[in-house]
Amino acid sequence: MSEPGKMSDRKVFFAASVVLALILAFAGYRALRRSAGLLLGDFFYPYLALTRIVSDTAARQSLLLLSRTELASKTESLIQENRRLKAENQQLRNLASENRELRILAHLPASPQWSYAPAQVLLRDPLFWREKFTVSIEPDSGISPGAVVLAPTGDGGEAALVGVVSRVGKRNAEVETIFSRNLRLSVAFPGGGNGFLNAGERRALPGTIPVGYIPVNRGAAPGDPAVTTGFSAGIPSGLKVGHLTTLDEVNPNFSSTEHVSGLLTPELDFDNLRFVLIAIPDSGSGARP
Amino acid sequence: MMKTVYFFVLLFLALLFEFQVGKLALPLLLPALVIYYVSLAGRTGTAFYLATLFGVVLDLAYGRELPTTTLVLVVSLAVGRVIRLKAPSHTYETALPGMGIALTALLGGDVVRLTLTNDPETPGTFFWKLIFFGAIGLFLMPFLTLLFDRIGGKLGVSGALCAPKSTFDRLRPRRVREPRTGRLP
């Protein structure tokens, strides 16, 4: 027979031990977050990469199901596409060398050079769906935290900004996107105005990014495209970010407000990102890492 | 020993499953239900500690700034236990706790999104998600209980469902209160 009060003592002890376990878990979590996260990412890499390997194999096998005639026509169209791309590449190379010579003549520093490493989305967090994701990278690929991440847009395949690399493991890297509150980035509008993403001036609506500190008199308007300014370290200028969807309306004649805020709709569809490109600055090219 | 191994295998499989469904933006559901099953088949205290551990591992793997899943899982388990304190004797008795757990996990996830992210969900989408995943929890928990009990039974592990008491056993002689006065009528 248990003594009176023994049961309630046990319950209090249990509740206290659960609270203590939670506090310990929180403390351990905060202390080990970076190293343990990368370790776990590498530990689970074979499993996470499994779906990619399976889908790649299935795609290859389904290609073999095509008839010889179909394969020949596909190869032919690919050869033609390669020829076109080669010609365009040659033209761009000529322009780049011309630009280099002109910069030397004008005594300007060399423009930054980048190489691009392709990466595939490996893991997405359902709670922070648009804010961060993990990509698979090649070991020793030279990717470092702060490297800019791009993806081609649907129309024309022009590269748009996805975010920056926040952590790098041996085989995986974590990308923080432009939706993340931690990524405060300056953007430029065609009218000459600038703004800051995630400046904290207003709350975002689903699928939009808040942009703040846009000067009232610098003519930004809804529908204007926003591009990177190049002021942020490691992020080239002129990259598409999105377009303004809403902007505070202020009459400068009747208000002393100097800045307005708005909402930006990103250029990319963040729900369907599969492949991204990570820009790695070439050493000695002047690109700031 | 076998029970411990069985629970850890179940949780590890739930973790792997969570990684795959997480890629499809589906909310945390199966791990919360598996932890509730552990609390039914094992001890409630053990389940709370496992919920903490599981949440920490999941949050670390996702690289989250705060161990949000830990809190969501612990609260979900508490809700499940509050809805039904007694051990279930029939699989359908786990349905309501299953729904409660699913709704709590969903609510917890939305609170996290609302407070910690820049990407809140529209109220309309959230409402339909509540209905859909609540229903999923309602049907999934009895199914999981049945499935895990079957597998556990083959391994010699006691399940979550206890043997129902027959109504005959529950009959007790009625107590007749004696009149306090002590005087005979």
Interface residues (C-beta under 8 A of the other chain):
Chain A: F14 S17 V18 A21 L22 A25 F26 G28 Y29 L32 R33 A36 G37 L40 G41 F44 Y47 L48 T51 L123 R124 D125 P126 L127 F128 W129 R130 E131 K132 T134 R167 E174 F179 S180 R181 N198 R203 A204 L205 P206 G207 I209 P210 D271
Chain B: L16 F19 Q20 V21 G22 K23 A25 L26 P27 L28 G45 F48 Y49 T52 L53 G55 V56 V57 D59 L60 A61 Y62 G63 R64 E65 L66 P67 T68 T69 T70 L71 V74 G109 V112 R113 L116 T117 N118 D119 P120 E121 T122
